[in-house]
């Protein structure tokens, strides 16, 4: 587990939270800007879909490489090198005009994120004591969510006032901010191999821990439904419920508002309350919210429901960090977080891909109800499978 035995290094936590918030804001700023650029220059839905796929696929496909890299390479060197590379790619992106070049550069940016995200996630447990991990995770998650919430509106304003180049250059600067953060934090992971050359690197397989496997399956089922909702809601809100574009934007932002509101408070709950069963409970709650949303007659009712869904989502993010850090040895944290991230990204991508064809044959209200019901059934089906297991993954239980 390798939590720090000294006092928690809150300065490092605040630096990571600030760096993540700025970086996520830059990422969403660039994504929104590029989608607007492709739409305004006359490129169709295929180009926008390609952009979204390029941003999501590396996170799902590069897990075997990025997880090992996060565990075996020096964390500061990794964050600095990748951050500088991402800044250079984003600066190039500001001057790219061809859709194929834009999509390729976005894929490179996403590949960098597939490295930095598990590296930062694996650093967090070493910055704080075990009892402080939920609070620290809540701080980092809140900063990330705030950055994601601000970015779309900022992108729309900047594109309208200055064009697309300025927001993309701001994104490049945000990666330089991440590099500065990596240089300032004192906590550092040097990799299992570097720390003890005589010790064989720890193996990690998700299926070796029954509870983690069940948790990952349940999360995948619910995230696939939420991924589908991201495609379905514009048709459900605008066509079925007859809402305006302004109301649609308000509803779309409500989910993130719920995440931002709950995460700081949820990070303060006692450590002993956080378990895989709690994960299944918040997954069931999010699915119930979506199922209830499918029954409304006016789009305004979706705002409080989506805020509740965001509350469940924020709680889930904190739980995942605490559970993975507590059940997996520190030497394998990078791989563990990379695998969980790949599950989430892959499930969301699956939901995104299947939603479009289903819309050709079914009413949006029916599909929204189906997504909520499927997630609820998955969470309930996984409940009996979760049982108390040792904190270490079974294949590593003999290791100190």
Helices and strands as residue ranges (DSSP letters): H 10-40, H 45-61, H 63-72, H 75-93, H 99-127, G 130-132, H 133-162, H 164-184, H 192-195, G 206-208, H 210-235, I 236-240, H 245-266, G 271-273, H 276-293, H 300-327, G 330-332, H 333-359, H 364-383, G 394-396
